[in-house]
Amino acid sequence: MDIIQLVDLAPYDWVSILTAIFCGGIIGFERQLRGKPVGIRTSALITLGTYLFLATTFLLSSDHIDPSRVIGQVITGIGFLGAGVMMNKDGAVAGVTSAAAIWILAAIGVIISVGHLMAAIKLSVLVVAILYGVDLLEKNIKALGRGVHAKIKRYSRSASRD
């Protein structure tokens, strides 16, 4: 067995695989920097997994296989994963942005599987810009930090005992 056969993943292609890892990675990098539950590894795996499920479905295409049904099942499965990162804390739901990030990661995996690699990269950058940009807006525009978007001041244990 030569090196070409060893690294060949045909019928899948390395460019799509690396694009999926890159797209998931840059979104996950932003999430991980903020200490959110969906970091680099999780994000890259969600995007890569979605690509692999859809690419495999396209390989099996026949009169009996409908790729749109697989996309629907991926969306359902991703919904369960997203629900797992959402929590209820004192009546307030937390983790909605992380759940939405999981949802968009799967969508980017679908985009890669249909061959739109540059669009997937651009959309991943756009997602990071939204995640980071809205945070900047919230810090600089007081009206955006009201209600459920208000930042809760956290005190250390020793300070809360006093």
MDAnalysis code that builds the backbone (N, CA, C; Angstrom):
import MDAnalysis as mda
import numpy as np

u = mda.Universe.empty(486, n_residues=162, atom_resindex=np.repeat(np.arange(162), 3), trajectory=True)
u.add_TopologyAttr("name", ["N", "CA", "C"] * 162)
u.add_TopologyAttr("resid", np.arange(1, 163))
u.add_TopologyAttr("resname", ["MET", "ASP", "ILE", "ILE", "GLN", "LEU", "VAL", "ASP", "LEU", "ALA", "PRO", "TYR", "ASP", "TRP", "VAL", "SER", "ILE", "LEU", "THR", "ALA", "ILE", "PHE", "CYS", "GLY", "GLY", "ILE", "ILE", "GLY", "PHE", "GLU", "ARG", "GLN", "LEU", "ARG", "GLY", "LYS", "PRO", "VAL", "GLY", "ILE", "ARG", "THR", "SER", "ALA", "LEU", "ILE", "THR", "LEU", "GLY", "THR", "TYR", "LEU", "PHE", "LEU", "ALA", "THR", "THR", "PHE", "LEU", "LEU", "SER", "SER", "ASP", "HIS", "ILE", "ASP", "PRO", "SER", "ARG", "VAL", "ILE", "GLY", "GLN", "VAL", "ILE", "THR", "GLY", "ILE", "GLY", "PHE", "LEU", "GLY", "ALA", "GLY", "VAL", "MET", "MET", "ASN", "LYS", "ASP", "GLY", "ALA", "VAL", "ALA", "GLY", "VAL", "THR", "SER", "ALA", "ALA", "ALA", "ILE", "TRP", "ILE", "LEU", "ALA", "ALA", "ILE", "GLY", "VAL", "ILE", "ILE", "SER", "VAL", "GLY", "HIS", "LEU", "MET", "ALA", "ALA", "ILE", "LYS", "LEU", "SER", "VAL", "LEU", "VAL", "VAL", "ALA", "ILE", "LEU", "TYR", "GLY", "VAL", "ASP", "LEU", "LEU", "GLU", "LYS", "ASN", "ILE", "LYS", "ALA", "LEU", "GLY", "ARG", "GLY", "VAL", "HIS", "ALA", "LYS", "ILE", "LYS", "ARG", "TYR", "SER", "ARG", "SER", "ALA", "SER", "ARG", "ASP"])
u.atoms.positions = np.array([
    [0.846, -1.174, 0.000],
    [0.000, 0.000, 0.000],
    [0.894, 1.241, 0.000],
    [0.678, 2.128, -0.963],
    [1.483, 3.348, -1.027],
    [0.803, 4.479, -0.250],
    [1.498, 5.595, -0.121],
    [1.014, 6.720, 0.677],
    [-0.276, 7.322, 0.100],
    [-0.412, 7.305, -1.221],
    [-1.620, 7.846, -1.863],
    [-2.839, 7.046, -1.428],
    [-2.747, 5.738, -1.450],
    [-3.865, 4.898, -1.037],
    [-4.162, 5.059, 0.452],
    [-3.132, 5.326, 1.230],
    [-3.295, 5.471, 2.662],
    [-4.104, 6.722, 3.025],
    [-3.872, 7.807, 2.316],
    [-4.560, 9.060, 2.645],
    [-5.788, 9.330, 1.772],
    [-6.027, 8.488, 0.789],
    [-7.174, 8.682, -0.092],
    [-8.466, 8.341, 0.646],
    [-9.400, 9.267, 0.641],
    [-10.690, 9.049, 1.291],
    [-11.833, 8.988, 0.276],
    [-11.499, 8.703, -0.966],
    [-12.517, 8.638, -2.014],
    [-13.627, 7.713, -1.570],
    [-14.824, 8.101, -1.768],
    [-15.373, 9.135, -2.627],
    [-15.466, 10.519, -1.965],
    [-15.031, 10.650, -0.739],
    [-15.019, 11.959, -0.069],
    [-13.749, 12.684, -0.475],
    [-13.787, 14.002, -0.404],
    [-12.583, 14.725, -0.817],
    [-12.028, 15.552, 0.338],
    [-10.713, 15.620, 0.369],
    [-10.019, 16.310, 1.445],
    [-10.342, 17.799, 1.499],
    [-10.559, 18.427, 0.356],
    [-10.861, 19.860, 0.351],
    [-12.160, 20.121, 1.117],
    [-13.174, 19.324, 0.880],
    [-14.442, 19.474, 1.596],
    [-14.281, 19.142, 3.074],
    [-13.543, 18.102, 3.373],
    [-13.314, 17.717, 4.767],
    [-12.586, 18.825, 5.517],
    [-11.528, 19.355, 4.923],
    [-10.768, 20.432, 5.572],
    [-11.585, 21.716, 5.671],
    [-12.433, 21.975, 4.672],
    [-13.316, 23.139, 4.737],
    [-14.298, 22.989, 5.895],
    [-14.849, 21.801, 6.074],
    [-15.779, 21.557, 7.181],
    [-15.087, 21.759, 8.525],
    [-13.880, 21.237, 8.655],
    [-13.130, 21.393, 9.902],
    [-12.786, 22.862, 10.131],
    [-12.381, 23.558, 9.081],
    [-12.031, 24.980, 9.192],
    [-13.244, 25.813, 9.594],
    [-14.360, 25.618, 8.897],
    [-15.563, 26.401, 9.187],
    [-16.048, 26.154, 10.616],
    [-16.119, 24.908, 10.999],
    [-16.510, 24.601, 12.372],
    [-15.500, 25.134, 13.370],
    [-14.238, 25.046, 12.996],
    [-13.173, 25.498, 13.890],
    [-13.192, 26.982, 14.177],
    [-13.463, 27.797, 13.156],
    [-13.434, 29.246, 13.413],
    [-14.638, 29.690, 14.250],
    [-15.763, 29.054, 14.041],
    [-16.923, 29.366, 14.886],
    [-16.672, 28.843, 16.301],
    [-16.157, 27.639, 16.398],
    [-15.855, 27.052, 17.703],
    [-14.779, 27.812, 18.457],
    [-13.836, 28.390, 17.730],
    [-12.774, 29.192, 18.348],
    [-13.374, 30.395, 19.072],
    [-14.302, 31.079, 18.405],
    [-14.970, 32.223, 19.035],
    [-15.734, 31.778, 20.276],
    [-16.443, 30.670, 20.189],
    [-17.215, 30.168, 21.321],
    [-16.296, 29.749, 22.470],
    [-15.199, 29.092, 22.134],
    [-14.285, 28.604, 23.170],
    [-13.573, 29.758, 23.871],
    [-13.209, 30.793, 23.115],
    [-12.580, 31.962, 23.727],
    [-13.477, 32.584, 24.797],
    [-14.784, 32.473, 24.624],
    [-15.738, 33.044, 25.574],
    [-16.145, 32.058, 26.652],
    [-15.595, 30.845, 26.601],
    [-15.927, 29.848, 27.609],
    [-17.307, 29.243, 27.436],
    [-17.798, 29.223, 26.210],
    [-19.134, 28.674, 25.933],
    [-19.037, 27.163, 25.725],
    [-20.160, 26.448, 25.859],
    [-20.113, 24.986, 25.802],
    [-19.768, 24.379, 24.440],
    [-19.941, 25.090, 23.364],
    [-19.684, 24.528, 22.028],
    [-18.367, 25.115, 21.519],
    [-17.274, 24.407, 21.782],
    [-15.952, 24.907, 21.433],
    [-15.460, 24.405, 20.091],
    [-14.160, 24.446, 19.916],
    [-13.524, 24.103, 18.635],
    [-13.814, 22.657, 18.234],
    [-13.555, 21.715, 19.127],
    [-13.744, 20.295, 18.798],
    [-15.183, 20.003, 18.414],
    [-16.104, 20.423, 19.273],
    [-17.527, 20.143, 19.037],
    [-17.990, 20.757, 17.721],
    [-17.622, 21.997, 17.500],
    [-18.052, 22.691, 16.282],
    [-17.501, 22.031, 15.029],
    [-16.220, 21.695, 15.047],
    [-15.615, 21.038, 13.884],
    [-16.262, 19.680, 13.627],
    [-16.562, 18.951, 14.693],
    [-17.179, 17.634, 14.525],
    [-18.615, 17.731, 14.013],
    [-19.362, 18.728, 14.456],
    [-20.738, 18.907, 13.963],
    [-20.726, 19.206, 12.464],
    [-19.857, 20.120, 12.053],
    [-19.801, 20.489, 10.630],
    [-19.306, 19.321, 9.785],
    [-18.260, 18.645, 10.249],
    [-17.727, 17.497, 9.515],
    [-18.743, 16.360, 9.462],
    [-19.392, 16.077, 10.579],
    [-20.382, 14.998, 10.604],
    [-21.541, 15.258, 9.662],
    [-22.016, 16.492, 9.651],
    [-23.115, 16.838, 8.744],
    [-22.687, 16.670, 7.292],
    [-21.476, 17.149, 6.975],
    [-20.956, 16.965, 5.608],
    [-20.928, 15.482, 5.249],
    [-20.399, 14.642, 6.136],
    [-20.250, 13.213, 5.837],
    [-21.605, 12.522, 5.653],
    [-22.580, 12.855, 6.508],
    [-23.913, 12.263, 6.345],
    [-24.508, 12.615, 4.983],
    [-24.422, 13.885, 4.616],
    [-25.028, 14.310, 3.349],
    [-24.248, 13.815, 2.148],
    [-22.923, 13.866, 2.211],
    [-22.111, 13.374, 1.092],
    [-22.377, 11.894, 0.865],
    [-22.519, 11.139, 1.937],
    [-22.829, 9.712, 1.815],
    [-24.202, 9.513, 1.193],
    [-25.157, 10.325, 1.598],
    [-26.502, 10.231, 1.029],
    [-26.485, 10.493, -0.471],
    [-25.713, 11.510, -0.894],
    [-25.633, 11.806, -2.334],
    [-25.001, 10.657, -3.106],
    [-24.098, 9.905, -2.463],
    [-23.485, 8.745, -3.116],
    [-24.497, 7.617, -3.308],
    [-25.453, 7.539, -2.412],
    [-26.439, 6.465, -2.455],
    [-27.692, 6.835, -3.237],
    [-27.705, 8.005, -3.822],
    [-28.908, 8.500, -4.499],
    [-29.487, 7.480, -5.467],
    [-30.764, 7.307, -5.322],
    [-31.537, 6.455, -6.222],
    [-32.989, 6.914, -6.132],
    [-33.865, 6.167, -6.733],
    [-35.279, 6.526, -6.676],
    [-35.846, 6.371, -5.268],
    [-35.188, 5.581, -4.432],
    [-35.703, 5.295, -3.100],
    [-35.067, 6.139, -1.997],
    [-34.054, 6.899, -2.327],
    [-33.355, 7.703, -1.322],
    [-33.555, 9.180, -1.639],
    [-34.065, 9.909, -0.648],
    [-34.337, 11.329, -0.802],
    [-33.406, 12.113, 0.121],
    [-32.414, 12.816, -0.445],
    [-31.479, 13.578, 0.397],
    [-32.166, 14.606, 1.296],
    [-33.295, 15.142, 0.873],
    [-33.976, 16.137, 1.709],
    [-34.467, 15.508, 3.017],
    [-34.791, 14.231, 2.992],
    [-35.209, 13.555, 4.229],
    [-34.035, 13.405, 5.178],
    [-32.858, 13.150, 4.634],
    [-31.665, 13.043, 5.482],
    [-31.356, 14.399, 6.108],
    [-31.482, 15.463, 5.317],
    [-31.273, 16.809, 5.855],
    [-32.257, 17.047, 7.004],
    [-33.500, 16.672, 6.820],
    [-34.501, 16.837, 7.874],
    [-34.141, 16.062, 9.132],
    [-33.628, 14.853, 8.965],
    [-33.230, 14.042, 10.120],
    [-32.002, 14.636, 10.820],
    [-31.076, 15.184, 10.037],
    [-29.906, 15.851, 10.629],
    [-30.381, 17.037, 11.460],
    [-31.304, 17.816, 10.921],
    [-31.826, 18.981, 11.641],
    [-32.486, 18.543, 12.948],
    [-33.245, 17.461, 12.910],
    [-33.884, 16.943, 14.118],
    [-32.846, 16.511, 15.142],
    [-31.846, 15.770, 14.694],
    [-30.791, 15.324, 15.598],
    [-30.016, 16.483, 16.199],
    [-29.741, 17.479, 15.385],
    [-29.027, 18.670, 15.853],
    [-29.883, 19.415, 16.869],
    [-31.197, 19.377, 16.687],
    [-32.090, 20.001, 17.660],
    [-31.940, 19.384, 19.041],
    [-31.794, 18.075, 19.103],
    [-31.576, 17.413, 20.392],
    [-30.238, 17.824, 20.998],
    [-29.227, 17.924, 20.171],
    [-27.915, 18.351, 20.650],
    [-27.986, 19.787, 21.174],
    [-28.673, 20.652, 20.432],
    [-28.841, 22.043, 20.859],
    [-29.625, 22.146, 22.156],
    [-30.657, 21.322, 22.296],
    [-31.451, 21.342, 23.526],
    [-30.604, 20.940, 24.725],
    [-29.623, 20.094, 24.488],
    [-28.749, 19.665, 25.571],
    [-27.870, 20.759, 26.139],
    [-27.585, 21.796, 25.356],
    [-26.744, 22.883, 25.866],
    [-27.561, 24.009, 26.480],
    [-28.870, 23.948, 26.324],
    [-29.731, 24.985, 26.910],
    [-30.124, 24.568, 28.324],
    [-30.124, 25.526, 29.214],
    [-30.457, 25.246, 30.606],
    [-31.407, 26.315, 31.128],
    [-32.111, 25.979, 32.176],
    [-32.985, 26.928, 32.846],
    [-32.331, 27.305, 34.168],
    [-31.974, 28.571, 34.325],
    [-31.342, 29.050, 35.552],
    [-32.235, 30.106, 36.178],
    [-32.840, 29.779, 37.308],
    [-33.696, 30.718, 38.019],
    [-34.759, 31.334, 37.115],
    [-35.378, 30.525, 36.282],
    [-36.440, 31.001, 35.413],
    [-35.973, 31.602, 34.100],
    [-34.671, 31.765, 33.929],
    [-34.132, 32.321, 32.681],
    [-33.462, 31.209, 31.886],
    [-33.752, 31.143, 30.619],
    [-33.146, 30.130, 29.762],
    [-31.762, 30.606, 29.342],
    [-30.781, 29.735, 29.457],
    [-29.410, 30.051, 29.058],
    [-28.960, 29.058, 27.994],
    [-28.042, 29.468, 27.159],
    [-27.486, 28.577, 26.152],
    [-28.187, 28.626, 24.807],
    [-29.075, 29.567, 24.620],
    [-29.808, 29.645, 23.358],
    [-28.864, 29.977, 22.205],
    [-27.916, 30.874, 22.437],
    [-26.967, 31.229, 21.374],
    [-26.104, 30.031, 21.013],
    [-25.676, 29.254, 21.997],
    [-24.892, 28.051, 21.707],
    [-25.721, 27.045, 20.923],
    [-26.996, 26.901, 21.273],
    [-27.880, 26.003, 20.522],
    [-28.048, 26.484, 19.088],
    [-28.180, 27.801, 18.907],
    [-28.303, 28.357, 17.560],
    [-27.010, 28.164, 16.784],
    [-25.876, 28.250, 17.469],
    [-24.585, 28.016, 16.806],
    [-24.499, 26.576, 16.312],
    [-24.980, 25.635, 17.108],
    [-24.997, 24.230, 16.687],
    [-25.853, 24.075, 15.435],
    [-26.970, 24.736, 15.403],
    [-27.887, 24.670, 14.263],
    [-27.212, 25.210, 13.003],
    [-26.546, 26.347, 13.131],
    [-25.886, 26.942, 11.956],
    [-24.684, 26.109, 11.527],
    [-24.006, 25.462, 12.466],
    [-22.890, 24.581, 12.106],
    [-23.373, 23.437, 11.210],
    [-24.512, 22.880, 11.546],
    [-25.077, 21.815, 10.704],
    [-25.453, 22.352, 9.333],
    [-26.021, 23.550, 9.295],
    [-26.375, 24.155, 8.005],
    [-25.133, 24.365, 7.149],
    [-24.044, 24.772, 7.762],
    [-22.788, 24.963, 7.017],
    [-22.276, 23.623, 6.499],
    [-22.437, 22.569, 7.290],
    [-22.076, 21.224, 6.812],
    [-22.882, 20.819, 5.591],
    [-24.167, 21.168, 5.574],
    [-25.019, 20.890, 4.408],
    [-24.507, 21.668, 3.200],
    [-24.182, 22.937, 3.398],
    [-23.684, 23.778, 2.303],
    [-22.403, 23.188, 1.719],
    [-21.523, 22.704, 2.574],
    [-20.280, 22.080, 2.096],
    [-20.588, 20.815, 1.311],
    [-21.552, 20.031, 1.777],
    [-21.859, 18.763, 1.105],
    [-22.420, 18.950, -0.299],
    [-23.014, 20.114, -0.568],
    [-23.518, 20.352, -1.923],
    [-22.491, 21.095, -2.778],
    [-21.288, 21.294, -2.238],
    [-20.188, 21.818, -3.031],
    [-19.969, 23.312, -3.005],
    [-20.622, 24.016, -2.122],
    [-20.460, 25.471, -2.054],
    [-19.461, 25.836, -0.944],
    [-18.202, 25.515, -1.176],
    [-17.184, 25.654, -0.146],
    [-16.895, 27.108, 0.219],
    [-16.762, 27.979, -0.779],
    [-16.477, 29.389, -0.483],
    [-17.653, 30.038, 0.239],
    [-18.854, 29.692, -0.131],
    [-20.027, 30.234, 0.562],
    [-20.012, 29.794, 2.028],
    [-19.631, 28.551, 2.279],
    [-19.563, 28.049, 3.655],
    [-18.527, 28.817, 4.470],
    [-17.377, 29.093, 3.870],
    [-16.330, 29.851, 4.566],
    [-16.819, 31.264, 4.855],
    [-17.412, 31.905, 3.862],
    [-17.917, 33.277, 4.049],
    [-19.008, 33.325, 5.116],
    [-19.900, 32.357, 5.104],
    [-20.964, 32.317, 6.104],
    [-20.405, 32.059, 7.503],
    [-19.360, 31.258, 7.606],
    [-18.727, 31.014, 8.900],
    [-18.120, 32.290, 9.455],
    [-17.481, 33.061, 8.593],
    [-16.928, 34.357, 9.014],
    [-18.061, 35.288, 9.430],
    [-19.164, 35.268, 8.686],
    [-20.323, 36.086, 9.030],
    [-20.884, 35.699, 10.401],
    [-20.951, 34.416, 10.688],
    [-21.443, 33.955, 11.987],
    [-20.553, 34.475, 13.109],
    [-19.243, 34.388, 12.929],
    [-18.309, 34.903, 13.945],
    [-18.501, 36.409, 14.099],
    [-18.685, 37.109, 12.984],
    [-18.912, 38.561, 13.050],
    [-20.188, 38.876, 13.821],
    [-21.232, 38.092, 13.628],
    [-22.481, 38.301, 14.373],
    [-22.258, 38.032, 15.861],
    [-21.644, 36.907, 16.176],
    [-21.431, 36.559, 17.577],
    [-20.584, 37.598, 18.302],
    [-19.521, 38.033, 17.661],
    [-18.619, 39.011, 18.272],
    [-19.201, 40.418, 18.188],
    [-19.771, 40.756, 17.045],
    [-20.283, 42.105, 16.816],
    [-21.438, 42.476, 17.721],
    [-22.370, 41.565, 17.931],
    [-23.496, 41.867, 18.808],
    [-23.010, 42.049, 20.246],
    [-22.016, 41.284, 20.634],
    [-21.451, 41.459, 21.973],
    [-20.858, 42.870, 22.129],
    [-20.168, 43.333, 21.100],
    [-19.633, 44.698, 21.135],
    [-20.746, 45.734, 21.224],
    [-21.804, 45.515, 20.451],
    [-22.944, 46.435, 20.509],
    [-23.567, 46.456, 21.901],
    [-23.718, 45.276, 22.511],
    [-24.305, 45.204, 23.845],
    [-23.455, 45.929, 24.883],
    [-22.147, 45.890, 24.704],
    [-21.253, 46.580, 25.636],
    [-21.316, 48.092, 25.468],
    [-21.589, 48.552, 24.262],
    [-21.539, 49.983, 23.967],
    [-22.891, 50.676, 23.896],
    [-23.971, 49.933, 23.785],
    [-25.309, 50.526, 23.720],
    [-26.117, 49.965, 24.891],
    [-26.324, 50.778, 25.890],
    [-26.984, 50.329, 27.125],
    [-28.355, 49.718, 26.874],
    [-29.102, 50.237, 25.936],
    [-30.457, 49.741, 25.675],
    [-30.458, 48.268, 25.261],
    [-29.371, 47.793, 24.702],
    [-29.306, 46.392, 24.277],
    [-29.036, 45.451, 25.452],
    [-28.702, 45.983, 26.596],
    [-28.395, 45.162, 27.758],
    [-29.526, 45.106, 28.769],
    [-30.763, 45.256, 28.316],
    [-31.922, 45.240, 29.212],
    [-32.602, 43.876, 29.205],
    [-33.435, 43.665, 30.186],
    [-34.247, 42.445, 30.249],
    [-33.404, 41.192, 30.325],
    [-33.739, 40.236, 29.499],
    [-33.021, 38.956, 29.533],
    [-31.584, 39.094, 29.063],
    [-31.265, 40.216, 28.426],
    [-29.906, 40.425, 27.935],
    [-29.021, 41.165, 28.933],
    [-29.552, 41.467, 30.103],
    [-28.766, 42.152, 31.126],
    [-27.669, 41.224, 31.621],
    [-26.490, 41.754, 31.756],
    [-25.362, 40.978, 32.264],
    [-25.490, 40.903, 33.780],
    [-25.413, 39.711, 34.303],
    [-25.524, 39.505, 35.737],
    [-24.141, 39.633, 36.352],
    [-24.047, 40.476, 37.376],
    [-22.767, 40.614, 38.072],
    [-22.584, 39.392, 38.948],
    [-21.463, 38.745, 38.783],
    [-21.175, 37.554, 39.568],
    [-20.158, 37.913, 40.637],
    [-20.474, 37.516, 41.828],
    [-19.586, 37.794, 42.949],
    [-18.891, 36.505, 43.363],
    [-17.704, 36.646, 43.881],
    [-16.987, 35.465, 44.362],
    [-17.684, 34.950, 45.602],
    [-17.405, 33.725, 45.982],
    [-18.031, 33.117, 47.155],
    [-17.753, 33.909, 48.414],
    [-16.519, 34.359, 48.543],
    [-16.167, 35.085, 49.759],
    [-16.901, 36.423, 49.828],
    [-17.111, 37.074, 48.722],
    [-17.812, 38.344, 48.710],
    [-19.287, 38.164, 49.000],
    [-19.873, 37.046, 48.562],
    [-21.296, 36.832, 48.772],
    [-21.602, 36.430, 50.205],
    [-20.622, 35.947, 50.945],
    [-20.833, 35.567, 52.342],
    [-20.901, 36.776, 53.250],
    [-20.333, 37.881, 52.831],
    [-20.275, 39.089, 53.695],
    [-21.572, 39.758, 53.854],
])
